[in-house]
Amino acid sequence: MHILQPKHSKLKPEEVTKLLEKYNISLSQLPKIKANDAALPKDCKVGDLVKVERKDKGKVSEYYRVIIAK
């Protein structure tokens, strides 16, 4: 991982369920990220949900992406 690259982490199934219930959405409504993206952790597969943590001016913002096929 490069120092300028945002941190990507795979969510556990129970975390995915909580997130979807909190925002009352489905996986298909979330933004996508391709499975061959170099930033993804090695244990990710298609259909998993990834949390992206971006830092800007000392503040950390969280974004979520669903992994899709290449």
Buried (B, 14 or more C-beta within 10 A) or exposed (E): EEEEEBBBEBBEEEEBEEBBEEEEEEBEEBEEBEBEEEBBEEEBEEEBBBBBEEEEEEEEEEBBBBBEEE
